[in-house]
Amino acid sequence: MRHAMGLLVLAGLAPPVHALGVRDDVSAVVNRYVDLFDRGDASALAHDIYRIDGVSADAKQTELAAQFKHLTDEQFSNIELYGVDICPAGDDHATALMRFGLRYTFGGLMPPGDQAKSLDLAKTADGWRITGETAAPFDQKLSCKDDPAP
């Protein structure tokens, strides 16, 4: 009986099964984002990663292409991803906080150094997409309201 009660308590502390699937899916999107960003693939990012209301994929591609041109001119090499915290909000929405730095081709971090970005994600008919993003303080903590697991 005591063993069964212990299992029930532990089960109550574990994240819901759907939350684990959402975390895995969102983590895969963030990793794909980093890969495409490192390659400077504005088209794939705009069409396969982003879905921002009021912004067409073509407009997002143009914006990203200009950003990549600027970064290339500054000798951008790659994103160094330090980590991602994910908070599921049901089965079809999540928030992710990614911490990263942009590396020069010759080493070292590009200004402003260590950075963080908060990403809003939604599951669409085409899969998970970033629906919004904002810069965040590097030391910001992501608080998951409905989910006890960080």
Beta strands, then each sheet from edge to edge (+ up, - down):
strand 1: 76-88
strand 2: 93-104
strand 3: 115-124
strand 4: 127-136
sheet 1: 1+ 2- 3+ 4-
end
